């Protein structure tokens, strides 16, 4: 478990943890950003590594997921050594506290543990600076996902 001052980040290890991850995603993507629920949840959720940030009282603050191996092939250009970070979501009340950074670093740590050499992601264009500050480099043209403009980004893991 990676600890922050007012929260902890862990790999989701129970059905309750996974339910908390999905609740955060629903709040941020479905309610706040109007992503249709029918496309927010997919078959990859069953095989992804989910991470969860929680406050000391257990309140979920944020989540993200890592796809790797065959599940990530379509998102990483067919490279089995590259993982795919996705569904990074931080509840509005927890933004600016370092939760997003801690979630990304926890996903990268899990990718390293799995022997991956890099992590790809599709960043909403308003978040490009956030990911660039964490060492991700944008590549390729802008594309739309769920009606929201994105750019592909990659970080090679040290």
N, C-alpha and C positions, 0 to 999 in steps of 0.2 A: 504494500500500500504506500502510495506517495502522499505525503501530507503537505498541505498549504497552511497558512495561518488560521483560516476559518473554515477549512473544508479538507476532505480527503478524496483521493481518486483511487479507484480499484477496478479490476476486471470484474464484470458482472458474473457472480458465481451461483446465483439462485434464481428461481422463477420470480421472486419478489424484486430482485435487482433488475432483471430484464423488464418486468412490468414498469418499474420506475424509469428505465431508459425510454420505453415507449411513451410513457406519460409526458416526459419532457419533450420528446419529438412531436407529439400531438400538439402540445401547447405552443411550441415555437414554429413548427413548419405548417401544421394544418390550420391552427387558429390564427396565429400572428401573420404568417406569410401566405395564407390561403392556398397551400399545396393540397390538391385533392388527396384524401386519405387513401383512396384506391391505388395511388402511385407512391405514397410515402412508405408503405410497408410492402416488402417483396420477399421472394423465396430466399434471398441472400441472408435475411435476418436469422434464419435457422442455422446457418453455418458460420456467421460472422463472430468475431470476438467483439463483445460490447464492453465499453468502459463507462463508468458512472462516477460522477463527482457528487459528494454528499456533504451537507453541513453537519456540525457536531451533533445536532438533534436528529440526524437521519434524513432530513429533508433533501430530496434530489435537486441538484443545482444545474447539472449538465450531463451530456452524454456524447458518445461518438462510437463509431464501429470501424473495425479493420477486416477487410476481405483479403484472403491470401490463397495461394494455390489455384486450382481450377476455377474457384468462385471469382477470382480477380482477373482472369484472363481477358475478358472483354473490356475491362476498365484500364488495363495496364499495357495494352498493345501486344498481349500474348506472352509477356515475360513473367515466368514463374518466380523470379527472384524479386519482383516488385509487388508490394502490397498496395491496397487501395483504402485510403482513409475516407470515410464518408459519414453523413448524417450527424456532423458535429453541431450540437445545439446547446446553447446556454440560456437558461431562463432569464427574462428581462431583469429581474431583481438582483441577479448574480453577475451581471455584466460589469466589466471593469475591475473585477476582483482577482483576475489571473486564472479563472476557471478554464477558459478556452485554451490558454497556453499549457496548463497542467494536463488537460485532456489530450492535446496533441502530443505532448512529450510521453505520456503514458502509452499511447498508441504506438509511437515510435519505439519505445522500449519493448513492447510486445512484438513488434515487427523484427527487432534485433534478436530477441529470444527465439523467434521462429526461423532465424537465419536469412532474413530478407536483406537485400542490399539497398533498397530505396522504397519510398512511399510516394504514390501518386494521389492526387485529389482533384476534384472539380470544385473550384472556389467560386462562390458568388462574387461577381465583379466588385461589389462594395467591400469585400473582405480580402482583396488581393494584397493590400498593405499589411494586414495582420499576418497572413501566411508568409509573405516576403520577409517580414521581420523575424520569422522562425526558420529562415533558410530555404524556403521553397522558391523555385524559379518557374515562372509562367512559360508555357510553350503552346504553339498552335493558335488557331483562330478562336475568337469568342464563339460560344454556342449557347443554345437555350436549353434549360432543363426545368421542367414544371413551370414554364413561362417566365423563368428568371434567368438573366444573362450570367454565364459562367466562363471561366478559363481553366484549362488544364494546368496543373502545377506538379512539380516533382522535387523531392529532396533526397539526395543520396545520403545514406546513413553512415556516419563515421564509425 
